[in-house]
Amino acid sequence: AARDGKASRPSLVQDLLIGDDESGGDSSFGTVSAIMVDDEDNIIAFDRKNTCFKIFDKNGRFVRRFGRNGQGPGEIQTVIGVALVGGKDIVVVDTGNSRLSVFSKDGACIKMLHLDKVTPYSIVMDGQGHIYGSALSFGKEVLLKLVKFGSDLSPEVTLATLKMPPENALPPPELTERYYYYAAQDGTFVWASNFLYALNVVNAEGKTTLIIECDAKPEKLTRAWLIRQLKKQYPDRPVPEALEIPAHFPKNLPFFNAIFGDDEGRLFVRTLTGGTAGRTNYDVFDSSGTYIARFDIPEGEDITAVKNGHAYVLIKENEAGNPVIKRYKISVK
């Protein structure tokens, strides 16, 4: 797929903001680590700090909250992944309680499964109840596997495997090779390595039906990039004058750090190459794999879902230091 300037540039208009209430009420958050949108366009946010889910209707009005920290039935502790199944039920991978729990939108715990040999993280789920997630395998080598699990959490298929570097030669997370992926309601699954801009489209039967290869060129990892990252992460610390790029770091930056789709079969890729400083870039592909658009939004805003012509954005910290959820009306021609 070529990015040749002929693609359209979508228009985005903000139409909702949740979380800017600084009174500490139901419409504010501690930390938001996940946003989902159900089949009625309700917005479901997981507040990691307060160990609870908060649900808002499509107009941003608070509906309910549920979940609490604990070890009892329906309680949660250490959440490393959440997903929505069938547009209504919420799946939680809870390593603190070593289980996977399924909640209804009303907050009732309707299913619990013990995490036995494999713990999936960064999970997504298709409309048929299949769970996809990354899982580490430890032996003579540490392997990162991309696994399709059944609804009972039994591993069904290993789709891809990466050999991980030794712990003493592991780059920081933003420079480590990993898988990003998206599962659609019809059973379609899309995955790719962040260091190879090739999106693998797999149908519900597990057959690869399309590989979308983008002609993006990798950007070299530079000392200037490392300095910018250090200043972002540690603004109060001086940057060492003798800072050099460690030998075990990759030579180039990864291409992207998110893949997701909308309800019209389009794919969105949050890219890390090209674009304007201070902006986050997105490539858009149609259901046939044709590149159709590129757009950007302010850095610090991460689109996590697109549905019914709206982009749902997580802002981990606004100007006041609070997490907020923003929604844009998006028009892709």
C-alpha positions as CSV (number, residue, x, y, z in Angstrom):
1,A,0.0,0.0,0.0
2,A,1.6,3.2,-1.1
3,R,1.3,6.5,0.8
4,D,1.5,8.8,-2.3
5,G,-0.5,11.9,-1.2
6,K,-3.6,10.9,-3.2
7,A,-5.4,9.7,-0.1
8,S,-8.0,11.9,1.7
9,R,-7.4,13.7,4.9
10,P,-10.3,13.0,7.4
11,S,-11.9,15.8,9.3
12,L,-12.2,15.5,13.1
13,V,-14.5,17.6,15.2
14,Q,-14.6,17.1,19.0
15,D,-18.1,16.5,20.3
16,L,-17.6,15.0,23.8
17,L,-15.2,15.3,26.8
18,I,-15.4,13.1,29.9
19,G,-13.2,13.5,33.0
20,D,-12.6,17.2,33.2
21,D,-14.8,17.4,36.3
22,E,-12.2,18.1,39.0
23,S,-14.7,17.6,41.9
24,G,-13.7,13.9,42.2
25,G,-17.2,12.8,41.3
26,D,-18.4,9.9,39.1
27,S,-17.2,11.7,35.9
28,S,-13.6,11.9,37.0
29,F,-10.9,9.2,37.0
30,G,-7.8,8.1,38.9
31,T,-6.0,6.5,35.9
32,V,-7.7,5.2,32.7
33,S,-6.0,2.2,31.1
34,A,-8.7,1.0,28.7
35,I,-11.7,2.4,26.8
36,M,-14.3,0.3,25.1
37,V,-17.5,1.1,23.2
38,D,-20.5,-1.3,23.4
39,D,-23.2,-2.1,20.9
40,E,-25.3,0.8,22.2
41,D,-22.4,3.3,22.0
42,N,-22.0,3.4,25.7
43,I,-18.5,4.2,26.8
44,I,-16.8,1.8,29.2
45,A,-13.6,3.0,30.9
46,F,-11.4,1.0,33.3
47,D,-10.1,3.1,36.1
48,R,-7.0,1.2,37.1
49,K,-6.2,3.4,40.2
50,N,-9.7,2.9,41.6
51,T,-10.0,-0.7,40.4
52,C,-13.4,-0.2,38.8
53,F,-15.3,0.2,35.5
54,K,-17.2,3.4,34.8
55,I,-19.9,3.4,32.1
56,F,-21.2,6.5,30.3
57,D,-24.0,6.7,27.8
58,K,-23.4,8.1,24.2
59,N,-24.0,11.6,25.5
60,G,-21.3,11.3,28.2
61,R,-23.7,11.0,31.1
62,F,-22.6,8.7,33.9
63,V,-24.6,5.5,34.1
64,R,-22.9,3.3,36.7
65,R,-19.7,2.0,38.1
66,F,-18.8,-1.5,39.2
67,G,-15.8,-3.5,40.4
68,R,-13.7,-3.3,43.5
69,N,-10.4,-4.5,44.7
70,G,-10.3,-7.9,46.4
71,Q,-10.0,-11.6,46.1
72,G,-13.7,-12.6,46.4
73,P,-16.1,-13.6,43.6
74,G,-16.5,-10.7,41.2
75,E,-13.6,-8.7,42.7
76,I,-10.4,-7.8,40.9
77,Q,-6.8,-7.0,41.7
78,T,-4.1,-6.8,39.1
79,V,-5.7,-6.2,35.7
80,I,-3.4,-6.7,32.7
81,G,-6.0,-6.9,30.0
82,V,-9.6,-6.1,29.2
83,A,-11.8,-6.7,26.2
84,L,-15.4,-6.5,25.0
85,V,-17.1,-9.6,23.6
86,G,-20.3,-9.5,21.6
87,G,-20.5,-5.7,22.0
88,K,-21.8,-6.1,25.6
89,D,-19.8,-8.3,28.0
90,I,-16.5,-7.3,29.6
91,V,-13.6,-9.7,29.9
92,V,-10.9,-9.1,32.5
93,V,-7.5,-10.8,32.8
94,D,-6.6,-10.5,36.5
95,T,-3.2,-11.9,37.4
96,G,-3.6,-10.8,41.0
97,N,-6.4,-13.4,41.4
98,S,-5.0,-15.7,38.7
99,R,-8.2,-15.7,36.8
100,L,-10.2,-14.4,33.8
101,S,-13.5,-12.9,34.7
102,V,-16.5,-12.0,32.5
103,F,-18.8,-9.2,33.6
104,S,-22.1,-8.0,32.2
105,K,-22.6,-4.3,31.6
106,D,-24.7,-4.3,34.8
107,G,-21.6,-5.4,36.7
108,A,-22.6,-9.0,37.4
109,C,-19.8,-11.5,37.3
110,I,-21.2,-14.2,34.9
111,K,-18.1,-16.3,34.5
112,M,-14.6,-17.0,36.0
113,L,-11.8,-19.1,34.6
114,H,-8.6,-20.0,36.4
115,L,-5.4,-18.9,34.6
116,D,-3.4,-22.1,34.5
117,K,-0.3,-22.5,32.4
118,V,-0.7,-19.5,30.1
119,T,-1.5,-15.9,31.0
120,P,-2.5,-13.8,27.9
121,Y,-2.0,-10.0,28.1
122,S,-3.0,-7.2,25.7
123,I,-6.1,-9.3,24.9
124,V,-8.6,-8.7,22.2
125,M,-11.7,-10.7,21.5
126,D,-13.8,-11.4,18.4
127,G,-17.6,-11.7,18.3
128,Q,-17.4,-15.5,18.5
129,G,-15.7,-15.4,21.9
130,H,-12.2,-16.3,20.8
131,I,-9.5,-14.5,22.8
132,Y,-6.2,-13.4,21.2
133,G,-3.3,-12.3,23.3
134,S,0.4,-12.2,23.7
135,A,2.0,-14.8,26.1
136,L,5.6,-15.4,27.2
137,S,7.0,-18.8,27.1
138,F,10.0,-19.5,29.3
139,G,12.7,-22.2,28.6
140,K,16.2,-22.2,27.2
141,E,14.9,-19.1,25.3
142,V,12.2,-16.6,26.2
143,L,9.6,-16.5,23.5
144,L,6.8,-14.1,22.9
145,K,3.9,-15.9,21.3
146,L,0.8,-14.6,19.6
147,V,-1.9,-17.1,20.6
148,K,-5.6,-17.7,19.8
149,F,-7.5,-19.0,22.8
150,G,-10.9,-20.7,23.0
151,S,-13.7,-19.3,25.1
152,D,-12.5,-21.7,27.9
153,L,-9.0,-20.1,27.7
154,S,-7.5,-23.2,26.2
155,P,-4.7,-22.3,23.7
156,E,-5.9,-23.3,20.2
157,V,-3.3,-21.8,17.7
158,T,0.0,-20.1,17.9
159,L,0.0,-17.6,15.1
160,A,3.5,-16.2,15.4
161,T,6.5,-16.3,17.7
162,L,9.3,-13.9,18.5
163,K,12.6,-14.7,20.3
164,M,13.1,-12.2,23.1
165,P,16.5,-10.7,23.9
166,P,18.1,-11.6,27.2
167,E,16.9,-9.6,30.2
168,N,20.2,-7.7,30.5
169,A,20.0,-6.7,26.8
170,L,16.3,-5.8,26.7
171,P,15.5,-2.4,25.2
172,P,12.9,-0.2,26.8
173,P,9.3,-1.1,26.0
174,E,8.8,1.5,23.3
175,L,11.8,0.0,21.4
176,T,11.1,-3.7,22.0
177,E,9.7,-5.8,19.2
178,R,6.2,-7.0,19.9
179,Y,2.9,-7.8,18.3
180,Y,0.0,-5.5,17.8
181,Y,-3.4,-6.8,16.7
182,Y,-7.1,-6.3,16.4
183,A,-10.1,-8.7,16.4
184,A,-13.4,-7.8,14.6
185,Q,-16.8,-8.9,15.5
186,D,-17.1,-11.1,12.4
187,G,-14.0,-13.2,13.5
188,T,-11.5,-11.4,11.3
189,F,-8.1,-10.9,13.1
190,V,-5.3,-8.5,12.0
191,W,-1.8,-8.7,13.4
192,A,1.7,-7.4,12.8
193,S,5.1,-7.0,14.3
194,N,5.8,-3.3,15.1
195,F,9.2,-3.5,13.3
196,L,7.6,-4.8,10.0
197,Y,4.9,-2.8,8.4
198,A,2.9,-5.7,7.1
199,L,-0.6,-6.3,8.4
200,N,-1.7,-10.0,8.3
201,V,-5.4,-10.4,7.9
202,V,-6.7,-13.8,9.1
203,N,-10.3,-14.9,8.6
204,A,-12.5,-16.7,11.2
205,E,-11.3,-20.1,10.0
206,G,-7.7,-19.1,10.7
207,K,-6.6,-18.6,7.0
208,T,-4.5,-15.6,6.1
209,T,-6.6,-13.9,3.4
210,L,-4.6,-10.7,2.9
211,I,-1.2,-9.1,3.8
212,I,-1.2,-5.4,3.7
213,E,2.4,-4.2,3.1
214,C,3.1,-0.5,3.4
215,D,6.0,1.2,1.7
216,A,6.9,3.3,4.8
217,K,10.6,3.7,5.4
218,P,12.1,3.1,8.8
219,E,13.4,6.0,10.8
220,K,16.8,5.7,12.4
221,L,17.1,5.7,16.1
222,T,19.0,8.8,17.1
223,R,20.5,10.4,20.2
224,A,18.1,13.3,19.8
225,W,15.2,10.9,19.9
226,L,16.5,9.3,23.1
227,I,17.0,12.8,24.7
228,R,13.4,13.7,23.9
229,Q,12.1,10.5,25.4
230,L,14.1,11.0,28.6
231,K,12.9,14.6,29.0
232,K,9.3,13.3,28.6
233,Q,9.7,10.5,31.1
234,Y,12.0,12.3,33.6
235,P,11.4,16.1,33.1
236,D,13.1,16.9,36.4
237,R,16.3,15.0,35.7
238,P,19.2,16.4,33.7
239,V,20.2,14.4,30.5
240,P,23.7,12.9,30.8
241,E,26.1,14.8,28.6
242,A,27.8,11.6,27.5
243,L,24.6,9.9,26.6
244,E,25.1,7.3,23.8
245,I,22.8,4.8,22.2
246,P,23.3,1.4,23.9
247,A,24.6,-1.3,21.6
248,H,21.6,-3.6,22.3
249,F,19.1,-1.0,21.2
250,P,17.6,-1.4,17.7
251,K,19.1,0.7,14.8
252,N,15.6,1.9,13.7
253,L,12.4,3.0,15.4
254,P,9.4,0.7,15.3
255,F,6.8,1.7,12.6
256,F,3.7,1.8,14.9
257,N,2.3,1.1,18.3
258,A,-1.4,0.4,17.8
259,I,-3.8,-1.3,15.3
260,F,-7.6,-1.2,15.5
261,G,-10.6,-1.2,13.2
262,D,-14.0,0.4,12.8
263,D,-17.4,-1.1,12.1
264,E,-17.1,-0.4,8.4
265,G,-14.1,-2.7,7.9
266,R,-11.4,0.0,7.9
267,L,-8.1,-0.4,9.7
268,F,-6.3,2.3,11.6
269,V,-2.6,2.2,12.4
270,R,-1.0,4.6,14.9
271,T,2.3,5.3,13.4
272,L,5.6,6.4,14.8
273,T,7.3,7.6,11.6
274,G,7.0,10.8,9.5
275,G,4.5,13.5,10.3
276,T,4.7,16.7,12.3
277,A,6.5,17.1,15.6
278,G,4.0,17.3,18.5
279,R,1.4,15.3,16.5
280,T,0.4,11.6,16.5
281,N,-0.1,10.1,13.1
282,Y,-2.7,7.5,11.9
283,D,-2.7,5.6,8.6
284,V,-6.1,4.3,7.4
285,F,-6.8,1.3,5.1
286,D,-10.1,0.1,3.6
287,S,-11.3,-3.4,3.9
288,S,-9.5,-4.4,0.7
289,G,-6.1,-3.2,2.1
290,T,-6.0,0.0,0.0
291,Y,-4.3,3.0,1.8
292,I,-7.0,5.7,1.9
293,A,-6.0,8.3,4.4
294,R,-3.5,9.7,6.9
295,F,-4.3,12.2,9.6
296,D,-2.9,13.4,12.9
297,I,-4.1,14.6,16.3
298,P,-2.2,16.3,19.2
299,E,0.5,14.2,20.8
300,G,-0.7,12.7,24.0
301,E,-4.1,11.8,22.5
302,D,-4.4,8.1,21.7
303,I,-7.3,6.9,19.7
304,T,-8.3,3.5,21.1
305,A,-11.6,2.8,19.1
306,V,-13.5,4.0,16.1
307,K,-17.2,3.2,15.9
308,N,-20.2,4.7,14.2
309,G,-18.2,7.6,12.7
310,H,-16.6,8.5,16.1
311,A,-13.0,8.3,17.3
312,Y,-12.6,7.6,21.0
313,V,-9.5,9.1,22.5
314,L,-7.6,8.5,25.8
315,I,-5.7,11.4,27.2
316,K,-3.7,10.1,30.2
317,E,-3.1,13.6,31.5
318,N,-4.7,16.9,30.4
319,E,-3.3,20.3,31.3
320,A,-4.6,19.9,34.9
321,G,-2.9,16.5,35.2
322,N,-6.1,14.5,35.0
323,P,-7.0,11.6,32.6
324,V,-9.9,12.4,30.2
325,I,-11.8,10.7,27.4
326,K,-12.4,12.7,24.3
327,R,-14.6,11.9,21.3
328,Y,-14.2,13.2,17.8
329,K,-16.7,13.0,15.0
330,I,-14.6,11.6,12.2
331,S,-15.3,11.8,8.5
332,V,-13.2,9.5,6.3
333,K,-14.0,9.8,2.5
